[in-house]
């Protein structure tokens, strides 16, 4: 039996302000209710997500919105490191991201899918995975330098926005988390990102910000194999280099909300 620390630390790491709220926040809120310490980190500052304000103004606005959302969740917010479209998988970025991961010392990481619809999301995922993999390597120097840690960490990948990758391939989760109990709070968190409403309406024809999030969670639940109304879908990263094979803390912490996907038994709840 794999044990979980009395108060696990969870890191939700995404590319841009509001990515967590769209794709991760329901699971994150349930983990908070289960007794975890939760951290929210957007690697990019959102500086290009506006048609009117300057880059610096937008970055300032969106950092304030991210902090407001974290307060709603009861999470610790961490400041971004990069501009939008400047999340690169390179030596300097790995060193910077690794420093933040070592500072937080998470045992659970929620992040983007490796196959997402945009490169910022994919590169944020790659950076966070590498940072977690190298967490115990003393010869991997971080910027700034942070001490290593050897605790187990399990990484979970969320569905892309729209539930498809950049080539239109359908996201196929390993399991669903029933987020129905926390949908109102997830909506409050997303509503903190008021600067994005007009941006998404103008650039992505997304007319109803909160309704889009709810619709996506409903589609994830409808698409797969359980009797829930709103769900977030997840895939488990390989355990190799991260944790024991049986370490699956979301199942252990969120037992009542956890629905494994069976390819042979449609509409079967977790037993």
Secondary structure as UniProt FT lines:
FT   TURN            6..7
FT   STRAND          9..14
FT   TURN            17..18
FT   HELIX           19..23
FT   HELIX           25..33
FT   TURN            34..35
FT   STRAND          37..42
FT   TURN            47..48
FT   HELIX           55..73
FT   STRAND          76..78
FT   TURN            84..85
FT   HELIX           91..104
FT   STRAND          108..111
FT   HELIX           119..133
FT   TURN            134..136
FT   TURN            138..139
FT   STRAND          154..158
FT   TURN            161..162
FT   TURN            166..167
FT   STRAND          175..178
FT   HELIX           180..182
FT   HELIX           183..191
FT   HELIX           195..204
FT   HELIX           209..223
FT   TURN            224..225
FT   STRAND          231..236
FT   TURN            240..242
FT   TURN            245..246
FT   HELIX           249..253
FT   HELIX           255..257
FT   STRAND          258..260
FT   TURN            266..267
//
